[in-house]
Protein backbone atom coordinates (compact mmCIF):
# COMPACT_ATOMS: atom_id res chain seq x y z
CA UNK A 1 0.00 0.00 0.00
CA UNK A 2 1.36 3.43 -0.96
CA UNK A 3 2.48 5.64 1.90
CA UNK A 4 0.60 8.67 0.53
CA UNK A 5 -2.68 9.22 -1.31
CA UNK A 6 -0.82 10.91 -4.18
CA UNK A 7 2.73 11.32 -5.38
CA UNK A 8 2.09 14.97 -6.28
CA UNK A 9 -0.63 17.34 -5.13
CA UNK A 10 -0.79 20.60 -7.10
CA UNK A 11 -2.48 23.70 -5.68
CA UNK A 12 -3.56 25.98 -8.51
CA UNK A 13 -4.82 24.96 -11.96
CA UNK A 14 -3.25 27.78 -13.94
CA UNK A 15 -0.83 27.38 -16.80
CA UNK A 16 2.09 26.17 -14.69
CA UNK A 17 0.07 23.98 -12.36
CA UNK A 18 -1.84 22.21 -15.12
CA UNK A 19 1.31 21.62 -17.19
CA UNK A 20 3.15 20.20 -14.15
CA UNK A 21 0.21 17.96 -13.23
CA UNK A 22 -0.20 16.56 -16.74
CA UNK A 23 3.48 15.94 -17.40
CA UNK A 24 4.04 14.38 -13.98
CA UNK A 25 1.05 12.09 -14.53
CA UNK A 26 2.52 11.07 -17.89
CA UNK A 27 5.54 9.64 -16.05
CA UNK A 28 3.24 7.39 -14.03
CA UNK A 29 2.97 9.58 -10.95
CA UNK A 30 -0.36 9.72 -9.12
CA UNK A 31 -1.41 13.36 -9.31
CA UNK A 32 -4.22 15.54 -7.98
CA UNK A 33 -4.81 19.23 -8.57
CA UNK A 34 -6.98 21.69 -6.63
CA UNK A 35 -8.51 24.91 -7.94
CA UNK A 36 -10.88 27.23 -6.10
CA UNK A 37 -11.68 29.65 -8.89
CA UNK A 38 -11.30 28.82 -12.59
CA UNK A 39 -9.35 26.39 -14.74
CA UNK A 40 -6.55 28.00 -16.70
CA UNK A 41 -5.68 30.55 -14.05
CA UNK A 42 -5.05 34.23 -14.62
CA UNK A 43 -3.88 33.92 -18.22
CA UNK A 44 -6.96 32.21 -19.59
CA UNK A 45 -9.58 33.93 -17.47
CA UNK A 46 -8.48 37.46 -16.53
CA UNK A 47 -5.15 37.92 -18.27
CA UNK A 48 -3.48 37.16 -21.57
CA UNK A 49 -6.42 35.62 -23.43
CA UNK A 50 -9.23 38.14 -22.78
CA UNK A 51 -6.74 41.02 -22.98
CA UNK A 52 -5.59 39.93 -26.45
CA UNK A 53 -9.19 39.49 -27.60
CA UNK A 54 -9.98 43.02 -26.43
CA UNK A 55 -6.83 44.29 -28.12
CA UNK A 56 -7.96 42.74 -31.40
CA UNK A 57 -11.31 44.48 -30.98
CA UNK A 58 -9.66 47.84 -30.34
CA UNK A 59 -7.49 47.55 -33.48
CA UNK A 60 -10.61 47.55 -35.65
CA UNK A 61 -11.02 51.25 -34.86
CA UNK A 62 -7.84 52.02 -36.81
CA UNK A 63 -8.64 49.43 -39.48
CA UNK A 64 -11.97 51.07 -40.32
CA UNK A 65 -10.26 54.45 -40.63
CA UNK A 66 -7.38 53.02 -42.69
CA UNK A 67 -9.66 51.23 -45.13
CA UNK A 68 -10.84 54.43 -46.85
CA UNK A 69 -7.45 55.01 -48.46
CA UNK A 70 -7.70 51.56 -50.02
CA UNK A 71 -11.05 52.24 -51.63
CA UNK A 72 -13.44 50.93 -49.01
CA UNK A 73 -16.52 52.93 -48.11
CA UNK A 74 -18.54 51.81 -45.12
CA UNK A 75 -22.32 52.27 -45.60
CA UNK A 76 -22.57 53.97 -42.21
CA UNK A 77 -20.25 54.89 -39.36
CA UNK A 78 -19.21 51.71 -37.52
CA UNK A 79 -20.64 51.26 -34.04
CA UNK A 80 -19.05 49.33 -31.20
CA UNK A 81 -21.22 47.17 -28.92
CA UNK A 82 -19.49 46.40 -25.63
CA UNK A 83 -21.92 43.68 -24.58
CA UNK A 84 -21.22 41.66 -27.75
CA UNK A 85 -17.46 41.72 -27.19
CA UNK A 86 -17.77 41.02 -23.46
CA UNK A 87 -20.18 38.10 -23.87
CA UNK A 88 -18.33 36.55 -26.81
CA UNK A 89 -15.15 36.74 -24.75
CA UNK A 90 -16.88 34.96 -21.89
CA UNK A 91 -18.06 32.16 -24.17
CA UNK A 92 -14.54 31.66 -25.50
CA UNK A 93 -13.17 31.44 -21.96
CA UNK A 94 -15.81 28.85 -21.05
CA UNK A 95 -14.64 26.83 -24.05
CA UNK A 96 -11.03 27.05 -22.86
CA UNK A 97 -12.04 26.11 -19.29
CA UNK A 98 -13.60 22.97 -20.72
CA UNK A 99 -10.45 22.14 -22.68
CA UNK A 100 -8.34 22.40 -19.53
CA UNK A 101 -10.75 20.11 -17.70
CA UNK A 102 -10.62 17.54 -20.47
CA UNK A 103 -6.82 17.70 -20.61
CA UNK A 104 -6.62 16.91 -16.91
CA UNK A 105 -9.16 14.14 -17.20
CA UNK A 106 -7.32 12.63 -20.17
CA UNK A 107 -4.08 12.67 -18.21
CA UNK A 108 -5.73 10.85 -15.26
CA UNK A 109 -5.21 13.82 -12.95
CA UNK A 110 -7.78 14.05 -10.16
CA UNK A 111 -9.38 17.53 -10.16
CA UNK A 112 -10.66 18.84 -6.82
CA UNK A 113 -12.72 22.03 -6.69
CA UNK A 114 -11.94 24.08 -3.60
CA UNK A 115 -9.31 26.14 -1.79
CA UNK A 116 -6.57 23.86 -0.57
CA UNK A 117 -4.50 24.57 2.52
CA UNK A 118 -1.19 22.94 3.34
CA UNK A 119 -1.56 21.28 6.75
CA UNK A 120 1.88 19.72 6.94
CA UNK A 121 4.91 18.75 4.83
CA UNK A 122 2.89 15.93 3.26
CA UNK A 123 -0.75 16.83 3.87
CA UNK A 124 -3.36 19.13 2.40
CA UNK A 125 -6.80 20.06 3.67
CA UNK A 126 -9.55 20.74 1.16
CA UNK A 127 -13.33 20.78 1.56
CA UNK A 128 -13.01 19.38 5.07
CA UNK A 129 -10.90 16.42 3.94
CA UNK A 130 -7.23 15.73 4.61
CA UNK A 131 -5.23 14.33 1.69
CA UNK A 132 -1.63 13.19 1.83
CA UNK A 133 1.02 13.53 -0.86
CA UNK A 134 4.72 12.84 -1.16
CA UNK A 135 5.21 16.27 -2.71
CA UNK A 136 3.02 19.38 -2.79
CA UNK A 137 3.35 22.00 -5.53
CA UNK A 138 2.23 25.59 -4.97
CA UNK A 139 1.25 27.17 -8.29
CA UNK A 140 -1.31 29.74 -7.19
CA UNK A 141 0.01 32.66 -9.22
CA UNK A 142 -0.47 36.32 -8.37
CA UNK A 143 -3.35 38.51 -7.29
CA UNK A 144 -3.95 42.19 -8.13
CA UNK A 145 -2.86 44.73 -5.57
CA UNK A 146 -4.64 48.08 -5.11
CA UNK A 147 -2.74 50.84 -3.24
CA UNK A 148 -4.10 52.39 -0.08
CA UNK A 149 -5.55 55.63 -1.42
CA UNK A 150 -8.63 57.50 -0.30
CA UNK A 151 -11.60 55.97 -2.09
CA UNK A 152 -9.67 52.89 -3.22
CA UNK A 153 -12.85 50.84 -2.83
CA UNK A 154 -14.18 52.58 -5.94
CA UNK A 155 -11.29 51.37 -8.11
CA UNK A 156 -11.40 48.13 -10.08
CA UNK A 157 -8.52 45.72 -10.36
CA UNK A 158 -7.55 43.92 -13.57
CA UNK A 159 -9.56 40.84 -12.59
CA UNK A 160 -12.81 42.82 -12.75
CA UNK A 161 -12.31 45.17 -15.69
CA UNK A 162 -13.22 42.61 -18.36
CA UNK A 163 -16.86 42.27 -17.33
CA UNK A 164 -18.17 45.80 -16.90
CA UNK A 165 -21.94 46.12 -17.19
CA UNK A 166 -21.69 49.18 -19.40
CA UNK A 167 -18.93 50.62 -21.55
CA UNK A 168 -17.05 53.51 -19.91
CA UNK A 169 -17.04 56.65 -22.02
CA UNK A 170 -14.29 58.00 -19.74
CA UNK A 171 -11.65 55.56 -18.53
CA UNK A 172 -8.70 56.08 -16.19
CA UNK A 173 -5.96 53.61 -15.37
CA UNK A 174 -3.41 54.03 -12.59
CA UNK A 175 -0.04 52.38 -13.20
CA UNK A 176 2.85 52.16 -15.62
CA UNK A 177 3.42 48.48 -16.31
CA UNK A 178 2.18 46.03 -18.97
CA UNK A 179 -1.43 45.99 -17.77
CA UNK A 180 -1.81 49.75 -17.39
CA UNK A 181 -0.32 50.59 -20.78
CA UNK A 182 -2.29 47.86 -22.53
CA UNK A 183 -5.66 48.83 -21.07
CA UNK A 184 -5.14 52.52 -21.74
CA UNK A 185 -4.61 51.62 -25.40
CA UNK A 186 -7.46 49.12 -25.50
CA UNK A 187 -10.14 51.39 -24.08
CA UNK A 188 -8.88 54.29 -26.17
CA UNK A 189 -9.21 52.11 -29.27
CA UNK A 190 -12.70 50.98 -28.28
CA UNK A 191 -13.81 54.60 -28.01
CA UNK A 192 -13.21 55.76 -24.44
CA UNK A 193 -11.61 59.04 -23.48
CA UNK A 194 -8.67 57.20 -21.90
CA UNK A 195 -6.27 58.52 -19.25
CA UNK A 196 -3.14 56.88 -17.81
CA UNK A 197 -1.73 58.17 -14.52
CA UNK A 198 1.75 57.10 -13.47
CA UNK A 199 3.97 58.29 -10.64
CA UNK A 200 7.19 58.06 -12.70
CA UNK A 201 8.42 60.26 -15.50
CA UNK A 202 7.90 57.49 -18.09
CA UNK A 203 6.04 54.17 -18.09
CA UNK A 204 7.34 50.60 -18.73
CA UNK A 205 10.31 50.79 -16.38
CA UNK A 206 12.93 48.19 -17.32
CA UNK A 207 12.27 48.37 -21.06
CA UNK A 208 14.65 50.05 -23.49
CA UNK A 209 14.47 53.83 -22.99
CA UNK A 210 14.06 54.58 -26.68
CA UNK A 211 11.24 52.04 -26.93
CA UNK A 212 9.48 53.68 -23.99
CA UNK A 213 9.78 57.16 -25.45
CA UNK A 214 8.65 56.05 -28.92
CA UNK A 215 5.64 54.23 -27.45
CA UNK A 216 4.72 57.29 -25.39
CA UNK A 217 4.69 59.46 -28.49
CA UNK A 218 2.67 56.98 -30.57
CA UNK A 219 0.08 56.48 -27.83
CA UNK A 220 -0.35 60.22 -27.47
CA UNK A 221 -0.84 60.53 -31.24
CA UNK A 222 -3.67 58.00 -30.94
CA UNK A 223 -5.35 60.11 -28.27
CA UNK A 224 -4.37 58.50 -24.95
CA UNK A 225 -4.03 61.17 -22.24
CA UNK A 226 -0.82 60.54 -20.31
CA UNK A 227 -0.31 62.02 -16.84
CA UNK A 228 3.26 61.35 -15.67
CA UNK A 229 4.83 62.22 -12.32
CA UNK A 230 1.42 62.12 -10.69
CA UNK A 231 -0.67 59.70 -8.70
CA UNK A 232 -4.22 59.50 -7.39
CA UNK A 233 -4.88 61.21 -4.08
CA UNK A 234 -8.62 60.65 -3.88
CA UNK A 235 -11.51 58.93 -5.69
CA UNK A 236 -15.00 60.26 -4.94
CA UNK A 237 -18.33 59.05 -6.34
CA UNK A 238 -20.20 61.86 -8.09
CA UNK A 239 -23.63 60.96 -9.49
CA UNK A 240 -23.01 57.87 -11.65
CA UNK A 241 -19.30 58.59 -12.12
CA UNK A 242 -16.12 59.28 -10.13
CA UNK A 243 -14.15 62.43 -9.48
CA UNK A 244 -10.43 61.67 -9.31
CA UNK A 245 -8.04 64.14 -7.70
CA UNK A 246 -4.41 63.79 -8.75
CA UNK A 247 -1.35 64.71 -6.71
CA UNK A 248 -0.57 67.54 -9.15
CA UNK A 249 -3.93 69.16 -8.43
CA UNK A 250 -5.61 68.01 -11.63
CA UNK A 251 -9.21 66.78 -11.31
CA UNK A 252 -10.66 64.23 -13.74
CA UNK A 253 -14.26 63.01 -13.96
CA UNK A 254 -14.38 59.43 -15.25
CA UNK A 255 -16.70 56.43 -15.38
CA UNK A 256 -14.18 53.74 -14.40
CA UNK A 257 -10.92 53.78 -12.45
CA UNK A 258 -8.65 50.78 -13.00
CA UNK A 259 -5.81 50.24 -10.52
CA UNK A 260 -3.18 48.38 -12.53
CA UNK A 261 -0.54 48.74 -9.86
CA UNK A 262 0.97 45.28 -9.78
CA UNK A 263 0.27 41.79 -8.58
CA UNK A 264 1.42 40.00 -5.44
CA UNK A 265 1.84 36.29 -4.69
CA UNK A 266 -1.51 34.62 -4.04
CA UNK A 267 -0.44 32.91 -0.82
CA UNK A 268 -3.13 33.97 1.67
CA UNK A 269 -4.49 31.07 3.69
CA UNK A 270 -2.20 28.45 2.12
CA UNK A 271 -0.47 27.62 5.39
CA UNK A 272 3.10 28.27 4.24
CA UNK A 273 3.76 30.66 7.10
CA UNK A 274 2.75 28.08 9.71
CA UNK A 275 5.28 25.67 8.20
CA UNK A 276 7.98 28.30 8.18
CA UNK A 277 8.54 28.14 4.42
CA UNK A 278 11.15 30.77 3.54
CA UNK A 279 10.14 33.78 1.49
CA UNK A 280 12.17 36.27 -0.50
CA UNK A 281 12.28 39.91 0.70
CA UNK A 282 9.51 40.80 -1.77
CA UNK A 283 7.17 38.18 -0.31
CA UNK A 284 7.57 35.61 -3.08
CA UNK A 285 8.40 31.98 -2.28
CA UNK A 286 12.11 31.19 -2.23
CA UNK A 287 13.01 28.13 -4.33
CA UNK A 288 16.17 26.46 -5.60
CA UNK A 289 16.88 25.28 -9.15
CA UNK A 290 14.74 22.17 -8.48
CA UNK A 291 11.85 24.45 -7.44
CA UNK A 292 12.06 23.15 -3.87
CA UNK A 293 11.26 25.48 -1.01
CA UNK A 294 12.98 25.41 2.39
CA UNK A 295 10.58 22.54 3.17
CA UNK A 296 11.91 19.92 0.66
CA UNK A 297 8.56 18.22 0.07
CA UNK A 298 6.92 21.52 -0.88
CA UNK A 299 7.62 22.89 -4.36
CA UNK A 300 6.63 26.16 -6.03
CA UNK A 301 6.73 27.66 -9.50
CA UNK A 302 5.38 30.52 -11.58
CA UNK A 303 4.45 33.98 -10.37
CA UNK A 304 4.58 33.01 -6.68
CA UNK A 305 8.37 32.58 -6.95
CA UNK A 306 9.17 36.07 -8.20
CA UNK A 307 10.52 35.26 -11.66
CA UNK A 308 9.30 36.77 -14.94
CA UNK A 309 5.49 36.91 -14.67
CA UNK A 310 4.89 35.34 -18.06
CA UNK A 311 2.81 32.30 -18.97
CA UNK A 312 5.53 30.67 -21.12
CA UNK A 313 7.94 30.96 -18.19
CA UNK A 314 5.53 29.09 -15.90
CA UNK A 315 5.12 26.39 -18.57
CA UNK A 316 8.88 26.03 -18.95
CA UNK A 317 9.33 25.86 -15.18
CA UNK A 318 6.70 23.13 -14.98
CA UNK A 319 8.54 21.00 -17.53
CA UNK A 320 11.83 21.48 -15.71
CA UNK A 321 10.28 20.72 -12.33
CA UNK A 322 8.80 17.45 -13.55
CA UNK A 323 12.07 16.45 -15.19
CA UNK A 324 13.92 17.14 -11.94
CA UNK A 325 11.55 15.16 -9.72
CA UNK A 326 10.12 12.49 -12.01
CA UNK A 327 12.49 12.26 -14.97
CA UNK A 328 15.36 9.88 -15.60
CA UNK A 329 18.04 12.57 -15.75
CA UNK A 330 17.99 16.09 -14.31
CA UNK A 331 17.80 18.88 -16.88
CA UNK A 332 20.11 21.83 -17.12
CA UNK A 333 18.91 24.78 -15.04
CA UNK A 334 16.31 26.86 -16.82
CA UNK A 335 17.93 29.81 -18.59
CA UNK A 336 16.06 33.01 -17.82
CA UNK A 337 18.18 35.10 -20.19
CA UNK A 338 16.85 36.30 -23.53
CA UNK A 339 13.18 35.61 -22.79
CA UNK A 340 11.16 37.53 -25.35
CA UNK A 341 8.09 39.47 -24.33
CA UNK A 342 5.39 41.62 -25.87
CA UNK A 343 3.22 44.48 -24.65
CA UNK A 344 -0.11 44.64 -26.47
CA UNK A 345 -0.49 48.38 -26.36
CA UNK A 346 -1.20 50.23 -29.60
CA UNK A 347 1.16 50.00 -31.38
CA UNK A 348 2.51 46.73 -29.98
CA UNK A 349 5.93 46.33 -28.39
CA UNK A 350 8.10 43.25 -28.91
CA UNK A 351 11.48 42.88 -27.26
CA UNK A 352 14.17 40.28 -26.52
CA UNK A 353 17.57 40.49 -24.88
CA UNK A 354 19.30 43.54 -23.46
CA UNK A 355 18.09 47.10 -23.62
CA UNK A 356 20.61 49.67 -24.81
CA UNK A 357 21.09 50.80 -21.23
CA UNK A 358 21.74 47.25 -19.96
CA UNK A 359 24.12 46.52 -22.84
CA UNK A 360 26.18 49.61 -22.12
CA UNK A 361 26.65 48.35 -18.56
CA UNK A 362 27.41 44.73 -19.47
CA UNK A 363 29.39 44.94 -22.74
CA UNK A 364 32.81 46.13 -21.60
CA UNK A 365 34.13 46.90 -25.08
CA UNK A 366 31.11 49.00 -25.98
CA UNK A 367 28.04 48.55 -28.13
CA UNK A 368 26.81 49.44 -31.58
CA UNK A 369 23.24 50.60 -32.05
CA UNK A 370 21.34 50.14 -35.29
CA UNK A 371 17.87 51.63 -35.40
CA UNK A 372 15.27 52.84 -37.80
CA UNK A 373 11.82 54.32 -37.54
CA UNK A 374 9.56 54.63 -40.53
CA UNK A 375 5.99 54.88 -41.72
CA UNK A 376 4.96 51.34 -42.73
CA UNK A 377 3.96 50.77 -46.35
CA UNK A 378 0.34 50.16 -45.36
CA UNK A 379 0.03 53.72 -44.17
CA UNK A 380 1.18 55.30 -47.43
CA UNK A 381 -2.40 54.81 -48.60
CA UNK A 382 -4.24 54.69 -45.29
CA UNK A 383 -3.19 58.20 -44.35
CA UNK A 384 -2.27 57.12 -40.83
CA UNK A 385 0.75 58.84 -39.34
CA UNK A 386 1.64 55.83 -37.17
CA UNK A 387 5.33 54.96 -37.29
CA UNK A 388 7.30 51.80 -36.53
CA UNK A 389 10.56 51.52 -34.57
CA UNK A 390 13.10 48.71 -34.99
CA UNK A 391 16.37 48.49 -33.11
CA UNK A 392 19.34 46.12 -32.77
CA UNK A 393 21.84 46.29 -29.91
CA UNK A 394 25.21 44.74 -30.81
CA UNK A 395 28.15 43.82 -28.57
CA UNK A 396 31.09 45.54 -30.29
CA UNK A 397 33.65 42.97 -29.13
CA UNK A 398 31.84 39.87 -30.44
CA UNK A 399 29.47 41.32 -33.06
CA UNK A 400 26.67 39.39 -31.33
CA UNK A 401 23.18 40.85 -31.43
CA UNK A 402 22.38 41.04 -27.71
CA UNK A 403 19.08 42.90 -27.98
CA UNK A 404 16.29 43.38 -30.51
CA UNK A 405 13.35 45.72 -30.04
CA UNK A 406 10.31 46.75 -32.05
CA UNK A 407 7.32 49.04 -31.68
CA UNK A 408 4.75 48.51 -34.41
CA UNK A 409 2.02 46.28 -35.82
CA UNK A 410 2.38 42.61 -34.82
CA UNK A 411 5.65 43.28 -32.98
CA UNK A 412 5.16 40.22 -30.79
CA UNK A 413 4.71 37.94 -33.79
CA UNK A 414 7.87 39.24 -35.43
CA UNK A 415 10.11 39.30 -32.35
CA UNK A 416 9.29 35.65 -31.60
CA UNK A 417 11.37 34.67 -34.63
CA UNK A 418 14.12 37.20 -33.91
CA UNK A 419 14.31 35.77 -30.35
CA UNK A 420 15.60 32.48 -31.74
CA UNK A 421 18.46 34.31 -33.45
CA UNK A 422 19.33 36.32 -30.33
CA UNK A 423 19.24 33.24 -28.11
CA UNK A 424 21.39 31.33 -30.61
CA UNK A 425 24.05 34.04 -30.38
CA UNK A 426 23.88 35.14 -34.01
CA UNK A 427 25.97 38.13 -35.04
CA UNK A 428 25.16 41.33 -36.86
CA UNK A 429 27.07 39.80 -39.77
CA UNK A 430 24.59 36.89 -39.76
CA UNK A 431 21.68 39.33 -39.81
CA UNK A 432 23.30 41.26 -42.68
CA UNK A 433 23.83 38.06 -44.65
CA UNK A 434 20.16 37.13 -44.41
CA UNK A 435 18.08 38.01 -47.47
CA UNK A 436 14.96 39.87 -46.49
CA UNK A 437 11.34 39.24 -47.47
CA UNK A 438 10.07 42.13 -49.55
CA UNK A 439 7.95 44.13 -49.09
CA UNK A 440 7.61 43.67 -45.33
CA UNK A 441 8.43 45.68 -42.27
CA UNK A 442 10.33 42.65 -40.97
CA UNK A 443 13.02 42.96 -43.63
CA UNK A 444 14.28 46.07 -41.88
CA UNK A 445 15.87 43.83 -39.25
CA UNK A 446 18.25 42.43 -41.89
CA UNK A 447 18.82 45.60 -43.88
CA UNK A 448 19.90 48.01 -41.13
CA UNK A 449 23.46 48.63 -42.32
CA UNK A 450 24.05 52.18 -41.17
CA UNK A 451 25.40 52.54 -37.65
CA UNK A 452 23.16 54.84 -35.61
CA UNK A 453 25.57 55.33 -32.72
CA UNK A 454 28.21 53.70 -30.58
N, C-alpha and C positions, 0 to 999 in steps of 0.2 A: 504494500500500500504506500502511495506517495506520501512524503512528509507534509506537503502543502497542497492546498486546493488547486493552485495554479503555479506554473513556473514564472509567469510574468503577469503582473496586474498593472494596467496603464490607466492613469487618471487624466482624462482629457482626450476627446475624440476630434481634435483638430488635425491639421495636415501632418505634423510630426508624430502625434500619438497614433493616428490611424496607420501611417506608414510603418512605424515601429511594430505595432501589433500584428499587422499582416505579414511582414517579412519574418518576424520571430516565429509566428505560427507556421510559416512555410518550412522552417527548419525542424518542425516536429514539436516545438514547445507548446505547452498548454497555456493559452492566453485569454485574459478577460480585459475588457475596457469599459470604463465608466464615464458617462457624460451627463451633466445636469442641465444642459441648455439646448444645443443644437449640433447635429453631426456636421463635421467639416470645419468647425471652429470659426475664428474671426474671419479668416480669408474668404471662406465661402459665403458666410452669412452677413457680416457687417464690415467687410474689408475689401480685399482685392477684387472679387467678382462683381458685387453690386457697384462698386466705385467705377470699374472699367465700363460696365454697362451704361452708367450715367454719363461717363465721359464720352462714349460713342454718341449718346443722345445729344449732348451739348455741341458736338462737332457739326451736327446737321445745320445749326444756325449759320456757320460760315459756309457750309456747302451750298445752301440755298442762295446765299448772296453771290457766291463765286460762279454759280451756274449761268448767270445772265451773260457773262462775257463769252460763254461757249455756245450761246444761241438758245438757251432754254428760257422759256417764259412760263412762270407759274400762273395758273388761272386766277388765283387769288392769293393774298398774303398768307404764308403758312402760319398755322396756329399750333402751339404746344399744349398738350393735355397731360398734366402732371399725373393724374390718377392712372392713365393708361401705362405710362412708364413705370410707375411705382408698382402697380399690380402685376404687370408682365414680369418685372424683376422678381417679385415674390414667387411667382409660379416657377420661374427658372431655378430659384434657390430650392424650392420644394423638390424639384426634379433631381438636383444635385444631392440633397439630403438623402433621397431614396437610393441614389447610386452608392453613396458611402455606406449606407446600411447593407446593401446587397454585397458590397465588396467585403465587408466584415463577415457577413454570414457565409459567403463563399470560401473565406479563408478559415472557417471554423473558429472564429473569435467570438467569445461570449460577450454580448453587449448588455450592459446594465444601465438603466436610466436612473440617475440620482447623483447627488453630491457625495463623493467619497471623501472620507477622512482617514488619514494614516493613524492607526492606533498603536503601532509598534513597528519594529524593524521588518517584521514579516506579516503584518496584519492590517487590514483595511476594514473600516465600518461603512456600510452603505445601506440605506433603507432599513435600519434596525438590525442588520445582519453583519456578522463578523466573518470575513473571508481571509484566508491565509495565502501567501505567495512567497516564493523564494526571493523574487526581486519585485520592487515596486517602481514604476516609472512615473514621474511627475511631468506632465506635458500640458499644463493648464493655460499657457500663453499669458497675454497681458490684458489689462483692463484700463479703460480710459480714466484719466485723472483730470479733475476740474479744480483750478486754483481757488483759494479761499478769498473771494472778492465779495463785496456787498451785492446781494441779489444773485449770487451764483446759482441759486435754485431755479432761476429762470433760464439758465443756459442749457443747451442740449450738449450731449457728448456725441462722438462719432458713431456710437452704437444706435442712436435714436434718430439720426438725421435722415436716414433713408426712407422712413415711413411717415413723413409729415402728412397730416390730414389735408392741408391745403398748400398750394405753392406760395413761397414767400416772395413778394414783389421786391422786398428790401431784405438783404441777407448780409450778416456780419459774421466773420470768423476770426477768432482770437488764436494766434499761434504763427509759427514760421517754419514748420517742418513739412514733410510730405503731405500729410492729411490737410493741413490748413491751405497750402498752396493749391492743391488739387481741387478742393471744394470751392475755393474762391473762383477758380476758372470754370468749374462745372456749373455753378449756379449763375455765373455771369453769362455763360453760353446758353443756358436754358431761358434766360430773359430777366433774371433778377438784377437789381441795382446792388452789386456785390462790393463789400468792403473787407479788407484784410488788415487787422491790427496786430503789430508785432513790436515787442519791446526793443529789439535790436535795430541796428542801422540797415540791415539787409537780411532777407530770409534765407533759408536753406543753408544754415551753418554747416561747414564740413565739405560742401561741394566746392568745385573750382570757382574762384572769385569771378572770373570772366563769364562763366556760365550763369552765375547768380545775377550779375548785372544785366546780361543780355535778356534773361528771362524776365527780370523786373520791367525792362523797357517794353518787351513784347506784350506782357500782360497789361501794362498801362495803355498801350495802343489799342488793345481790345476792350478797354473800358473798365477794368478792375481798379477800384479805388484803394490805393495802398497807403497805410498810415504807419510809418516806421517810427522807432524811438518813442513809442507810446504803448500804454496798456489800458485795460478797463479798470476804472475806479468804482463804478456803480452801474447796476442794471435795475431799472425801475419799470414796472408795468404801467402803461398809459393807454387807456381804452383797450383796444384789441392788439396793441403792439408793445414795444419796449423802447424806453429812452435810455441810451447808453452814454455815460459820461466817461471821457477818456482822460488820461493823466495830463495831457497837454491842454485841457480845457475844452476841447471840441465835444460837441453833443450831437449824437446821431440817433434818429428815430428809425427803427428797423422792425421787421416782423419775426425774425429768428436770429438768435445768437448761438453760434456753435463754438464751443470751447475745444479746440484741437491743440491741446497743450501737453500732449504726451500720454504714454501708457506706462503702467507700472505692473510688476509681476502679480498675477492673479493667484495669490497664495493664502488669502484669508480663509481661516477655518480648516486648512488642510492638516494641521497638526505637526508641521515641521518644527515649529518653535519648541513644542513640548519635548521633541526628541533631540533638540539641540543641534539640528542640522545647520552647518555653517553657511552664512550668507556673505556676499560681497558687500563693500561699503555702500553701494547704491541699492541694496535690498534684493538683488537678484541672487539666485541659488549658486553657490560655488561648486564647480565640478572639475574633475580632471579630464585627461584626454579620452578616458573610457566612459565619460559622462556619469561617473560615480560621485556622489556627494560625500560628506564627511562620515555619513552612515553608509557603509559599503553596499548594503542591500537596497539602498534607495538611490535611484538614478533620476536624472533630469535632463531635458533638452529643450531647444526652442527659445522663445522669448523670455521664459522665466530665468534663463541662465545669463542674460545680458549680452549675448552676441548680436550680430546683425539681425534686426527684426524683419526678416524676409522669409516668405514661405519656402522658396527653394533651399534656403539654409536649413530650415527645420527638417525638410525631407532628406537632405544630405546627412544631417546629424543622425537621423533615425537609421539610415542605412549603415552608417559607421557604428552606431551603438549596437545594433544587432550583430554585425560582424564581430565586434569585440567580444560580446557575451555569448553568442550562439554559433559563431562561425568556426571553421576549422583553423584558420590562421588570422591573427589580428591584422587589421589594415594599417596603412600609414595614417598618421594623424591628419585630420581634415585640414586642408589649407584654406585659410580665410582670406588670403590675399587675392586680389584681382577678381572679386565678386562683382559682376555687373549689376546695375540697378537702373530703374526708370522711375521718373516722376510724371504722372499723367495729368500735368497741368496743360494749359493751352498757350503756346505750343509745347509738345512733350520734351522731356529731358531724358537722354540716355547717357550713361557714363560707366567707364570701367578703368580700374587702375588708379594711378596717382593724379591728384590735381597738380596744377603748375606750382602751387605753393608748397605742397608736400614734396614734389620732385626737387625743388630748389634746396630743400633741407636735406634730402637723402642722397642725391646724386652729387658726389664730392667734386667731380670734374666739370660740373655744370650741365645745363640742359639746352636743348634747342626746341623752340616753339614754332609749330606750323599751324596756321589758323586761317579760316576764310569765313566770311559771312556774305550771303547773297540772297537775292529774291528768287525762290524756286521757279522753274519753268512754268509750272501750273499757273502761277500768279501773273505771268505776262499777259494773259488774256482775262483772268478773273478780276483784275484790278486791285486785288488785295495788296497791301503794303507789308504783309508779314514777311519776315526774313528768317533765314536758317543760319545757324552757327555750327561749324565743325572745327575740331581742334585736336592736334596730336602733340603729345609731350614726349620728347626723345632724350634719353640719357646720352650725353655727348661722348662719354668714354666708350660705350659699347654699341652705340647706334640703335639700341633696343627702344621700341615704342613702349613706354611705361605708363602711358595714360591716353585715353581716347574719349572725347566728349562731344556731344551733339545736342543742340536745341532745334527742334523742327518736327515736321510731320513724321509720325511713325519712328521716332528716335529709338524707342525701346526695341522695335523689331530689327532695326539696322545694327544697333550696338551689340545685340546678342551674337551676331556673326563676328564682329570686330573683337569681341571678348575672347574668342577662341585664339585669334592671332596674338593678342596681348598676353594671354596666359601661356601660350606656346613660346613666348620670348622672341617673336619675329622682330626684325629690324626695320628701320625706315627704308633701307635698301630693298628689303622684301616687299614692302608696300609699294615702292616706286616701280618695282619690276612687275607688279600685277596689272594686267590690262583691265581697264574699267568697263562697266556696262553702260552704254550710252543710248539715249539720254536719261540719266538718273541723277538724283542728288547724291546717292551713295558713291558714285565714281569720284567725287571730290576727295574722298579719303585716300585714293591712290594717285591723285594728280596734284596734290599740294607739294610743289617743288620749291617754291620760294620761301626762304626762311623769314619768319615774321620777327623773331627776336631771339637773342641768347638769354 
